[in-house]
């Protein structure tokens, strides 16, 4: 098969024109979905209430249900189609109904959150206040899938999926929450996310209509067409710029947090020491450690390598010894940092208890290993030292590492005798013994 035939066959797989729906039928269907009157308007109000309830109780399932019910996609797709085919009557009606639907949605959500006894912002609410370029891509791809579903015969279950992916309802509800609680950062962040979804769903609809070669209803002069393209480009750029800035900020923060985590894990972890927590306060990295003390030399060595993790401008503050040996004091510090939330205090208490248990186990192993090593050297002259510790993983257990002296005779029988003695001496039949 030559290249020309291959490309022709490949083009056949991606050809949309064969599945194209009747243009008049598509325009009539979109035009019918633009209007917000009677039942359509009440469905919108109930969908907003469902989404607000879901956001209020932090229920993802309820929010998804509201997005499936919502009829908000209609006027947005109508705007894209109206621009794409030059039907400015459809565009005007879509813009009018879009404005009405947006206003009613925000008012409904605001009234709900004003009377709701649950006033605390949950994670689902907070997730709708920081849009980024990823939201732009989601809206564009979702809108592209939606317009292809409307304009072709192979519809399947695309429209419900698009309604969930583009998530038009939750940002409007979050904007209503921001108004009800006078938190303007919530309002503007959520409304901007809704604006992004609107612009890029409409843009993908416009491009889909052009790709499928829909006939224009009104012939434009070259000047009018150029002015329209400029306006559309300006709207798209205005929608993307803040999202791009937020995306850069998010990426920088994630990279910084990864660098801090890698520095702590690689440079400050040592046998017998556990890093309890770390935090950054202005230009200082605070690390809380329990167990074996990190020496001043090790801390200084770690400071000298902070530049390799892009942390050269930060100071290192290691809290240990008198600052961390008292676990009760540490629990009090963490408790005060939890802003008095009882549930958080209980979680921190359980964590401290777990750390006490782990620390006691490590100290026991260190002491016991010295005694067992001395006894093993007497009973088995070839043994140089014995190290004890816990096995990693969910099952846990104990592991003993027996190190032989250089040049010591190593036989299977001798190793078996050492293993049997260790299991009897430490009363642990399941112990794993490694001879090196």
N, C-alpha and C positions, 0 to 999 in steps of 0.2 A: 504494500500500500504506500503510494507516494504521499508527500506532505500535503498537497492540495486536497487529496481525498480525505486525509486524516482531519484536516481543519474543517472541511465541509461536514464530516460526521460529528465532530465536536460541536460545531455551531448548531447542528440539529438538536443536540441534547439540551442546549441552553436557550433554544428559541422559544420566546414567550408568545409570539404572534399566533401560533397554532391553538393556544388555549384562551385567546382573548375573548372576553365576554362582549355581548352586543353593547355598543357605546351608549345608545339611548337608554337601555335598561340600567346601566351603571349610573348614569346621571340621574335618572328618576329615583333609584334606590338611595343615592347619597342625598339628593334633595329632600327626600322624605325623612331622612335621619337628622337633618339640620334643625328642624323646628322643635321648639320646646314649649309645648302647650298641653294642657289636660294631663293625660296619663303619663306622658313623657316627663313632664315637669315634676309630678309627684314621685315618679320612679327615681329621678335625680335626688330629690329631697331625702327619700328613704335610704338611698345609697350613701349619701353624705352622713346620715345619722348612723348607719351601720359602720362606716369607716371610722367615724369619730369614736364610737363605742370600742371598736377594735384597737384604736390607738390609745384610748384611755386605759384599757385593761391589758394592753401589750399583747394582744392576740393576733398572731400572723394569719391564722386561718380565717378569722372574721374579716380582716382587712382584704384578703384575697377574694372573699365572697362579695364584698362591697365593690371591688373593681370589676367583677364579672357582671354585676347588676348595672353599673353606671353607664349612661348613654352619652357621656361627654365626648367620645371619639367622633360622633357625628358631625358637629360643626367644624371641628379641626380638619377632618378630611375634606369637608365641604370647601374650606378656604383654599386648601391645596389644589383641589380639582377646579375650583372657580378660576384661579390664576392660570392653571395649566391649559384650560380650554378657552380662556378669554370670556367666560360667562360671568360678567360682573354683577348681574342681578343675584346669581347664586353666591358670589363672594360677599355682597352686601348683607344678604340674609344670614349667611354663615357668621360674619363678624358680629352682627346684631345679636344673634342667638348665643354666640360664644360669650359675649359680654354679659348677657342676662344670666346664663348658666353659671358663669364664674361668680357674679355678684350674689346670686341666690345661694350658691354653695358656701361661700365664705360667711354670709349672714347666718345660715343654718348652723354651721360648725361653731360660730362665735356664740350663738344663743345656747347651744348644747353645753359648751365648756363653761359658760357663765353659771349655769345651774347645776353642773356636775359636781358631786362631792369629792371626786378624785382629782386633785389639782396638781399632782406631781408629774413631771415630764418623764415618760418611760422611754426605753431605748428606741422603740419604733417611731416615736415622735422626734427624737433627737436625730435619727437617721435621715430625716427629711429636711434638714436645715443646712447642710453643707454640700451643695451640688458641685460636681467636677466634670472634667471632660468625659469620664466614663458614663455619666448620665446623658451627655450629648450623644455618644455612640449608641447607648441603649435606645434612646428616643428615635434616632435616625433608623437604626436597624428594625426596631419594632414597627415604625411607620411604614418602612419599605415592605415588610411582610404583610402589613394590613392592606396597603393599596394593591398589592399583587393578589391578595385574597378577594378583594372586591372587584377587580377588573378582569379576572380570569375565572374559568369554570372549575378549576381545581381548588376549591375553597377549603375543604377539610375542616379542621378545628383551629384555624389560624386566628380568627378574630378574638375568641376568649383568651388565647395565649398572649396576643398583642395587648389586650386590656390589662393583663396582669403585669407584663414586662415593663410597659411604659409607666404604669402607676400614676395615673392622673389624679385620682381621688385623694390619696393620703397627703400630698403637699397642700392641697386646698384646706383640708381639715387642720393640718398643722398651722397654716396661716390663720385660721379661725382661732386656734388655741393661743397663738401669739397676740391676737387682738384682745381676746377675752382676759388674758393675764397681763396685758400691757408689756409683753416681752417682744420688742420690735425686731431684735435679731432673729427670733423664730419666724416672725411674720415675713420679713423681707427675704430671708434665706429660703423659706418654703415656697413663697410666691415666685421667686426667681427660678426655682426648680420646676414649678408648673409652667412658667414661661418658656424655659428651655424645651420641655417636652412638647409644648404647643408648636413652637417654631420649627423644630426638626421633624416632627410628625408631618406637619404641613409641607415642609421642604421635600421630604421623601415622597409624599403624595404627588407633588408637582413634578418631580423628576420621573416618577413611575409613569405618570400620564404622558410625559414627553417620550419616554422610552417605548411605550406602547403605541405611539403615534395617533393619539386621539385628535380628532378634527377640532379646530378652533371655531368658536361661535361668533367671534368678532375680530375683524381684521384690524391690526394696529399699524400705525405709521412707524417708520424706523425710529423716530424720536420718542414716541410713546413706549416702544419696546425697550429702547435703551434706558429710559427713565425707570421703567418697571424693574429691569435687571439690577440697576444701581440701588433702588430701594430695597430689593430683596437681599442683595449682598450686604447692605448696611445693617439690616435687621439681623442677619445671620452672624455678622462680625460682632455686633453689640451683644448678642446672646452668648457668644463663645468666650469673649475676653475675660469676664469675671470668673467663668468656670476654669479657664486656663490658668489664671492666677491661683485659684484655690487648689487646682491639681498640683501645681508646682510646690505649693506649701505642704500639701499632704505627702507628696513623694519625699520632700526634704525631711519632714518629721519622721516618716517611716525609716528612712535611711539612717537618721541620727539614732533612733531607738534601737535599730539593729546593731549599729556600731557600739553603743553602750552595752548592750546585752553580750555581744561577742567579747568585748574587753573584759567584762566582769567574769565571764565563764572561762576565758583562756588565761588571764593574767592573775586572778585573785583566788581561784579555786585551788585547794591543796588538800592532801589527805588529812582527815580529822577536822577540817574547817568546812562550815556550811554558810553560804551566803544567804542570809535571810531575806533581804530586800535591797533595792537600790533605787535612788531617785535623783533628779537633777534640779537644783535650786539656783537659778541665775547662772553663775559661772562655776559652780561646784558640783561634783558628782559625789553624793553621799552613799556609802556602802555599809550595811549593817551585817556583821559576821559573828557567828557563834562557834564554839569549839576551840580547836587549836589556834593559838594567837598567830596572826600574820605579823611577822617581824618587821621592824622599821626598814631593814635592808630590802626585804621583799616588796614592801609598800613603795619604797623609793624606786626600785627597779620597775615596778608596774607604772609608776608615774612617768618614768623616762620613756615608756613605750606608748603613751596615750596618743602621741602624734600619729602613730601608724593606724589608729582607728579614727582619724579626723577629730580627735578630742584635745588637740594641743592647747587650745585656749581655756581648758577647764582645769580646776584644781581637784585633787582627790582627797576625800575625807573618809577614812576607814574607822567606823565606830565598832569597837571591840573591847576586850578586857573588862575594865570596870564599867564601861558603857554598855556592855552587852551580856556580861556574865549573869547579872540579875535578870532572869526572864520575867519576873513580875514587873520590874521597871520597864522592860521592853514592851510588855503587854500594855502597860499604862500609856506609853508613848504612842503605840499603834492605835490604842483605843481612843485617845484624844484626837488623833488624826482622822478618825472615822466619823467625826462630827456628831458623836453621840448616838449613832444608830445602833439600837440593841442587837439587831441581827448581825451586824458587822462585828460587834464586840464578841458575840458568841463564836463567830467564825475565827476571829483572831485568837480567842482563848483556846479553841481546839487546836489551832496551828501551833501555839506555844507549847501545849501539852505534848503534841507530836514531836516537836523539836527537842523537848526535854528527854523524851524516850529515846530518840535517835542519838542524842549526845551521850546519854548514859550508856547506850550500847557500844558506841565507839570508844569511850573511855574504858569500859570493861574489857573490850578486845585488846586495847593497848597494854593494859596492866597484865592481863592473862597471858598475852603472847610472850612477854618477857620471862615469866615463870615457866611456861611450857617449853620455850626455847632452851632454857638452861637444863631442864630435865631431859629433853630430847638429846642434847649434846652429850649428856652423861651416858644415856642408854644406847645411843647410836653415834659412835665417834665421827661418822662421816657427815653428820648434820651440822650445818653452820648456824642456821637461824630458822625460826618458825614465825610466820605472819598470819594473823587472823583478821577476818573481815566478813561483811555481809555480801551475799550474792545479789547482783542487780536483777531487776525484773519483778513481776508481780508475785512470784512464788516465794521470793526471799530465800532464807536459809543461810548457812554458814559455810565459808570456804577457808581452808588452811593451805598456805603456800609454804612448802618445805624447801629450803635452799641448801644444797650440799656444798661441802668445801671443794675447792678446785682440786681435781685429781682423785676425788673420792670414788671408790668402787660403787657402781650403781647396778644392782641386779633387781629382777622382778620380785624375788623372794624378800629382799631387804625392803623394797618399797611397800610390799604388802604388810610386812611387820610394822612399819612406821604408820601406815594408814590405820591398821587395826588398833594400835596403841593410842593414836590420837582420838579415834572415835570413842574408845573406852575411857580415856582420860577426861575428855570433855563431855561425855555422856550425850553424844549426838550421833546416832546411827546413820542419819541422812547427810552427814557432813561430806562435802566434796574436798578431796585432798589432791593437791597438785605438787608433784615433786620436780624440782628444777636443779 
